[in-house]
Amino acid sequence: MVLGPHPNETVFTWAAPPLKFGIGAADEIGADVAALGAERCLVITDPGVRESGLPDRVRDHVIAHDIKCEVFDGVAVEPTDVSIAEAVSWARESEWDCFIAVGGGSAIDTAKAVNLLTTHPGELLDYVTPPIGAGRAPDGPLKPLIAMPTTAGTGSESTTICVVDLLTRHLKAGISHPRLRPAVAVVDPLTTVSMPAQVTAASGMDVLSHALESYTAVRFDARPAPPDTTKRPAFCGSNPISDVWCEMALRLTGEHLRAAVLNGDDLHARYHMALASTYAGTGFGNAGTHLPHANAYPIAGAVRDYQADGYPPMPMVPHGQAVSATAPSVFRWTYPADPDRHLRAAELLSGRTFTRTEGADALPAVLEELMRDIGMPVGLRAFGFTEDDVDTLVDGTLQQTRQLSVVPRPLDRDAAATIFRQSI
């Protein structure tokens, strides 16, 4: 029997880096670098994380294994094309055969960009996803990158994605390719204990959004089959393996995020939020995030003067706040795509049982309750946006092709504008 071409995809892909998880894992980093056979290693971090002493402790552990090691601490919180260019220029002054990212998503994403642009020709926009950039793929391997997150939220230690704020365009965009995935993820819950309450809250909402968006993304087998099977997109849609990780992440976040925000020294809560972040990262790094993340990029890129509690004094909407801002409206809109899955997500987050009687309002109500409990800003107006900004925000969302490819309902301009207006 000869099988003809399938109109829809029949195969999904799934990958994750080797993982080292647990209390004290950070202090084993020297042996991890030695196992890679590295001789010159660069630690990449930001000034705030460096003040904690962790990056220098990592450097000392590496040096103790007779490996040369230096620290670059010029990472910007919410990295930009300018800050990444500065980091790349600094790194190009020497030769490195290994990188260690210590910090949140900003440090890990910056390290991915540094790794890419010091091992391959071209500039940042050459690799950014179309239509914003050229979508170029690296034509060979990168150097080993060890990712050590200090926040329970980003998931970047598990993914193929690097996100950057393009300052001149007032828009965030991403690079995505399997070669950007770290060689090793080292997750030590102790490194998250010093996070301020609102950083914990925003990071936790990012965990939740990763898991929830991946869980409700279009099914992998409802997407068109790729014309070239060697070039399947990094975001393949919801699939049986990612679903398992996402369900566990939703349950743990619902059980432990409030406690982690209210008492940062609660190591039990910190441990389980670090687990939730790891689960969500391995889920969304394959299934993919959709509309809340697509909306978040123009929200963050178009900010004017919002100052976030717990973050450096600069105009910025932290990523976890940005993805949360439209989430209730998004999931009310996506409900018809798979009612049972939306109700199941509400149950996992709340520990309560829901039926179709509650319908499209069940999951948004659970999200709004959690956001109130942890002190998240409510609505886009909290960031300074008004109805006059809707067209700008919609324009930015409609350029996020990577996320839009797995939205579970067809999205047009009117639908996107309605979601933003409901979120003001």
Secondary structure as UniProt FT lines:
FT   STRAND          19..21
FT   TURN            23..24
FT   HELIX           25..28
FT   HELIX           29..35
FT   TURN            36..37
FT   STRAND          40..44
FT   HELIX           47..51
FT   TURN            52..53
FT   HELIX           54..63
FT   TURN            64..66
FT   STRAND          68..72
FT   HELIX           81..91
FT   TURN            92..93
FT   STRAND          98..103
FT   HELIX           105..119
FT   HELIX           124..127
FT   TURN            130..132
FT   STRAND          145..149
FT   HELIX           156..158
FT   STRAND          161..166
FT   HELIX           167..169
FT   STRAND          171..176
FT   HELIX           178..180
FT   STRAND          184..187
FT   HELIX           189..192
FT   TURN            193..194
FT   HELIX           197..216
FT   HELIX           220..222
FT   HELIX           229..231
FT   HELIX           240..262
FT   TURN            264..265
FT   HELIX           267..287
FT   HELIX           291..301
FT   TURN            309..310
FT   HELIX           319..325
FT   HELIX           327..334
FT   HELIX           335..337
FT   HELIX           339..350
FT   TURN            356..358
FT   HELIX           359..361
FT   HELIX           362..373
FT   TURN            374..375
FT   HELIX           380..383
FT   HELIX           387..389
FT   HELIX           390..397
FT   TURN            398..399
FT   HELIX           401..404
FT   TURN            405..406
FT   HELIX           413..422
//
